[in-house]
Amino acid sequence: MAINTFARKEIKFLLDMKQYESLMEEIHKYMEPDKFCVGGKEYGIYNIYYDTPDDFLIRESLAKPYYKEKIRLRSYYSPASPDSLVFLEIKKKIGGIVTKRRVSMTLAESSEYLANRTKPESKKYITTQVFNEIDAFLDHYPVSPKQYISYQREAFFGKDNSDFRLTFDRKITDRRYDLGLDFESYGNQIIREDQRLMEVKVSDSMPEWLINKLSELQIYKTSFSKYGKAYMNHIKEEVAQNSRIYISGISMVNHSIFMNRSV
């Protein structure tokens, strides 16, 4: 069983193909591809997000509080088999700093744990601590699978600073049915085929060469949550199908949807 923790800033940008291709020329001067992306390869990331019956976690997140948290199950295989390695992750954002703690297990073990808290055997102290944190989260929030999201990713790390990472995601796919990692990846597309969602992941500040290139290409940071975007698309579909629908925490003004702070 593996454990992974980190704290960093995550800054997002939505690029068109011209911006992406121009930026990529500069990236190769200063960054190396991730070990899974050598030769221009991508890798897939497949997630199940968990939430409360009234979608409290994503509604609270979209209200942009100082502190927010979410829980998801992640695989790098699709479809995953019962013995495939998966990662149960708690991700928190506190004042712009992102922390993530996760434990790994098989898909079958994750099902057992999420159903009845049966934990895979481990003698590692840190693993026990993370499971205790996840237990506390699950005691506080009665969650169940709510959202599937997958995407194809290119990843790079700095030649002079391996903690500096940059990722490009495409084919961001969502659905709110067949909520299992043992299903194939399919569903609705969140961004256009000619777009890339770029994330800059840094522990301090962006390097000067990147700041200059982003300015030159007129690439500006954006607020973008994959789960949030998928959820808002879901709400818009619900509203379109039933103009009298009421969903706690959501207001509609002049055909625009707004998230209210959850209470």
C-alpha positions as CSV (number, residue, x, y, z in Angstrom):
1,M,0.0,0.0,0.0
2,A,1.4,3.4,-1.0
3,I,0.8,6.8,0.6
4,N,1.2,10.2,-1.0
5,T,0.9,13.6,0.5
6,F,1.7,17.1,-0.7
7,A,0.8,20.8,-0.4
8,R,1.0,23.2,-3.4
9,K,-0.7,25.9,-5.4
10,E,-2.6,24.8,-8.5
11,I,-3.2,27.5,-11.1
12,K,-5.5,26.7,-14.1
13,F,-5.6,28.0,-17.6
14,L,-7.9,27.1,-20.6
15,L,-6.0,27.2,-23.9
16,D,-7.0,27.0,-27.5
17,M,-4.8,24.9,-29.9
18,K,-2.8,27.8,-31.2
19,Q,-1.8,28.8,-27.6
20,Y,-1.1,25.2,-26.6
21,E,1.2,24.5,-29.6
22,S,3.1,27.8,-29.1
23,L,3.5,27.2,-25.4
24,M,4.7,23.7,-26.0
25,E,7.6,24.9,-28.0
26,E,8.8,26.8,-24.9
27,I,8.0,24.1,-22.4
28,H,10.4,21.6,-24.1
29,K,13.3,24.1,-23.4
30,Y,12.7,24.1,-19.6
31,M,10.8,21.0,-18.7
32,E,11.0,17.2,-19.1
33,P,8.0,14.9,-19.8
34,D,6.7,12.8,-17.0
35,K,8.0,9.2,-17.1
36,F,4.5,8.1,-18.4
37,C,4.6,10.8,-21.2
38,V,7.9,10.1,-23.0
39,G,7.6,10.5,-26.8
40,G,4.4,12.6,-26.6
41,K,2.4,9.9,-24.9
42,E,-0.6,10.7,-22.7
43,Y,-2.0,8.7,-19.8
44,G,-5.6,8.3,-18.7
45,I,-7.0,9.4,-15.3
46,Y,-10.4,8.0,-14.2
47,N,-12.2,9.2,-11.1
48,I,-15.4,8.7,-9.1
49,Y,-16.3,11.7,-6.9
50,Y,-18.4,11.1,-3.8
51,D,-20.9,13.5,-2.3
52,T,-23.8,13.8,0.0
53,P,-27.4,13.2,-1.1
54,D,-27.9,16.9,-1.6
55,D,-24.5,17.4,-3.2
56,F,-23.2,19.5,-0.3
57,L,-19.5,19.1,-1.1
58,I,-19.6,20.4,-4.7
59,R,-22.1,23.1,-3.9
60,E,-19.9,24.4,-1.0
61,S,-16.9,24.2,-3.3
62,L,-18.6,26.2,-6.0
63,A,-19.4,28.9,-3.5
64,K,-15.6,29.5,-3.2
65,P,-15.1,29.3,0.5
66,Y,-11.7,29.8,2.2
67,Y,-11.7,26.1,3.0
68,K,-13.1,23.2,1.0
69,E,-12.6,19.5,0.6
70,K,-13.6,16.6,-1.5
71,I,-13.1,12.8,-1.7
72,R,-12.6,10.7,-4.8
73,L,-11.5,7.3,-6.0
74,R,-8.9,7.3,-8.8
75,S,-7.6,4.8,-11.2
76,Y,-5.1,4.9,-14.0
77,Y,-6.7,2.0,-15.8
78,S,-10.1,1.8,-17.6
79,P,-11.9,-0.3,-17.1
80,A,-10.4,-1.3,-13.8
81,S,-10.6,-4.9,-12.6
82,P,-11.1,-6.0,-9.0
83,D,-7.4,-6.4,-8.5
84,S,-6.4,-3.1,-10.2
85,L,-4.6,-0.5,-8.0
86,V,-6.8,2.5,-7.1
87,F,-6.2,5.5,-4.9
88,L,-8.7,6.9,-2.4
89,E,-7.9,10.6,-2.0
90,I,-9.0,13.5,0.2
91,K,-8.2,16.8,-1.4
92,K,-8.4,20.1,0.5
93,K,-7.9,23.7,-0.5
94,I,-7.2,26.2,2.3
95,G,-6.6,29.8,1.2
96,G,-5.3,28.8,-2.2
97,I,-3.0,26.0,-1.0
98,V,-4.0,22.5,-2.1
99,T,-3.2,19.5,0.0
100,K,-3.8,15.9,-0.9
101,R,-3.6,12.7,1.1
102,R,-4.2,9.3,-0.3
103,V,-4.0,5.6,0.2
104,S,-3.8,2.9,-2.4
105,M,-5.5,-0.5,-2.5
106,T,-7.2,-2.7,-5.0
107,L,-10.6,-1.8,-6.4
108,A,-12.1,-4.7,-4.6
109,E,-10.6,-3.5,-1.3
110,S,-11.9,0.0,-1.9
111,S,-15.4,-1.3,-2.3
112,E,-15.1,-3.2,1.0
113,Y,-13.7,-0.2,2.8
114,L,-16.3,2.3,1.5
115,A,-19.2,-0.2,2.2
116,N,-18.3,-1.2,5.7
117,R,-14.9,0.4,6.6
118,T,-12.9,-2.9,6.3
119,K,-9.4,-1.7,5.8
120,P,-6.6,-3.5,3.9
121,E,-3.9,-4.7,6.3
122,S,-1.1,-2.3,6.8
123,K,1.6,-1.8,9.5
124,K,2.6,1.6,8.4
125,Y,1.8,4.4,10.8
126,I,1.2,7.1,8.2
127,T,-1.3,4.8,6.3
128,T,-3.2,4.3,9.6
129,Q,-3.3,8.1,10.1
130,V,-4.6,8.8,6.6
131,F,-7.3,6.1,7.1
132,N,-8.3,7.7,10.4
133,E,-8.6,11.0,8.5
134,I,-10.8,9.4,5.8
135,D,-12.8,7.7,8.5
136,A,-13.5,11.0,10.2
137,F,-14.5,12.5,6.8
138,L,-16.9,9.6,6.1
139,D,-18.4,9.9,9.6
140,H,-19.1,13.6,9.0
141,Y,-20.4,13.3,5.4
142,P,-22.8,10.5,4.4
143,V,-21.4,10.2,0.9
144,S,-22.0,7.9,-2.1
145,P,-20.8,7.9,-5.7
146,K,-22.1,10.9,-7.6
147,Q,-19.9,11.8,-10.5
148,Y,-17.6,10.1,-13.0
149,I,-14.8,12.2,-14.6
150,S,-12.0,11.0,-16.8
151,Y,-9.4,12.7,-19.0
152,Q,-6.2,12.2,-21.0
153,R,-3.2,14.0,-19.5
154,E,0.3,15.2,-20.6
155,A,2.5,16.0,-17.7
156,F,5.9,17.7,-17.4
157,F,8.3,18.6,-14.6
158,G,11.0,21.3,-14.4
159,K,14.5,20.4,-15.4
160,D,15.9,22.5,-12.6
161,N,13.0,22.0,-10.1
162,S,11.2,18.6,-10.1
163,D,8.5,20.0,-7.7
164,F,7.4,22.3,-10.5
165,R,4.8,20.4,-12.6
166,L,2.7,21.4,-15.5
167,T,-0.2,19.3,-16.9
168,F,-2.4,19.5,-20.0
169,D,-5.8,17.7,-19.9
170,R,-8.1,17.0,-22.9
171,K,-11.1,14.8,-23.6
172,I,-12.5,15.6,-20.1
173,T,-15.5,13.2,-19.9
174,D,-18.3,13.2,-17.3
175,R,-21.4,11.2,-16.5
176,R,-23.7,10.8,-13.5
177,Y,-24.6,7.1,-14.1
178,D,-22.6,3.9,-14.3
179,L,-20.6,5.3,-11.3
180,G,-17.9,2.6,-11.1
181,L,-14.3,2.5,-12.3
182,D,-15.0,-1.0,-13.7
183,F,-17.0,0.7,-16.6
184,E,-15.4,2.0,-19.8
185,S,-14.7,5.7,-20.1
186,Y,-17.6,7.4,-21.9
187,G,-20.0,10.3,-21.4
188,N,-20.3,14.0,-22.1
189,Q,-17.3,16.2,-23.0
190,I,-16.7,19.2,-20.7
191,I,-14.4,21.2,-23.0
192,R,-14.1,21.4,-26.7
193,E,-11.9,19.1,-28.7
194,D,-9.6,22.0,-29.6
195,Q,-9.1,23.1,-26.0
196,R,-6.6,22.0,-23.3
197,L,-6.9,22.6,-19.6
198,M,-3.5,23.5,-18.3
199,E,-2.6,23.3,-14.6
200,V,0.5,24.8,-13.1
201,K,1.4,23.0,-9.9
202,V,4.0,24.9,-7.8
203,S,5.1,25.0,-4.1
204,D,6.2,28.7,-4.4
205,S,5.9,30.8,-7.6
206,M,5.9,30.3,-11.3
207,P,9.2,30.6,-13.2
208,E,9.8,33.9,-15.0
209,W,10.0,32.2,-18.5
210,L,6.5,30.8,-18.0
211,I,5.1,34.1,-16.8
212,N,6.6,35.9,-19.9
213,K,5.3,33.3,-22.3
214,L,1.8,33.3,-20.9
215,S,1.7,37.1,-21.2
216,E,3.0,37.0,-24.8
217,L,0.3,34.4,-25.8
218,Q,-2.4,36.2,-23.8
219,I,-3.1,33.2,-21.6
220,Y,-4.9,34.1,-18.4
221,K,-5.7,32.1,-15.4
222,T,-9.2,30.9,-14.9
223,S,-11.3,29.3,-12.1
224,F,-12.1,25.8,-13.4
225,S,-13.2,22.7,-11.5
226,K,-13.8,19.5,-13.5
227,Y,-16.4,18.3,-11.0
228,G,-17.8,21.7,-10.6
229,K,-18.2,22.2,-14.4
230,A,-19.9,18.7,-14.7
231,Y,-22.2,19.5,-11.8
232,M,-23.3,22.9,-13.3
233,N,-23.9,21.2,-16.6
234,H,-26.1,18.7,-14.8
235,I,-28.1,21.4,-13.0
236,K,-28.6,23.3,-16.3
237,E,-30.0,20.1,-17.8
238,E,-32.3,19.6,-14.8
239,V,-33.6,23.2,-15.0
240,A,-34.1,22.9,-18.8
241,Q,-36.2,19.8,-18.3
242,N,-38.2,21.2,-15.4
243,S,-38.5,24.9,-15.0
244,R,-40.1,24.6,-11.6
245,I,-37.3,22.4,-10.1
246,Y,-35.9,23.5,-6.7
247,I,-32.4,22.5,-5.7
248,S,-31.1,23.7,-2.3
249,G,-28.2,26.2,-2.6
250,I,-28.9,27.2,-6.2
251,S,-30.4,30.4,-7.5
252,M,-31.3,31.2,-11.1
253,V,-31.3,34.9,-12.2
254,N,-31.9,35.9,-15.9
255,H,-31.3,32.3,-17.0
256,S,-27.9,32.2,-15.2
257,I,-27.2,29.8,-12.4
258,F,-25.6,30.9,-9.1
259,M,-24.3,28.9,-6.2
260,N,-25.3,30.1,-2.7
261,R,-23.2,29.3,0.4
262,S,-24.4,26.0,1.9
263,V,-25.9,26.2,5.4
